[in-house]
Amino acid sequence: MLYMMEWKIKPGCFEKAHSKFHEAGAPMPEGSRLVGRWHAPGSVNGWLVVETDNPETVYIHAAEWGELIEWDTTPVFPDEQAGPASLAARERG
């Protein structure tokens, strides 16, 4: 399963978050794979996509950064899955 994790650095936490990211690199917990990470230039916002069969790893990563970052996490599907799922839902009613 894929998860889109949107982050926003909390007010007053930029320097600490920046240092932590450069020191450790923000690795994902075992059992998950980072698909990609994107940063919005000139802001404190960004996104990452994680692939995992264990959603606890998403929670663990968010908790590791929770002191510094606010998170919005959404399960997401690629077109190849969303198309058939939407057709099945339409057929049900």
C-alpha angles and dihedrals in degrees: 000000000000125000127193109211115193116194136194121187110237118246112277093014102091098103094047093045091047092051093046092050093050094045099047104015093226097265118197119245119262111278095041134082126212107228093184145325126216131191125201106228115239094013141083092240133102146149138223133187118216128190117208143140089210113065090192087078089061090052092047092053093047091049092050088061099030094108090061107024139052113218138205112187125190130178108233137191130207120237091262090065101031095055097057091040092054091049091050091049091049091051091052091057 
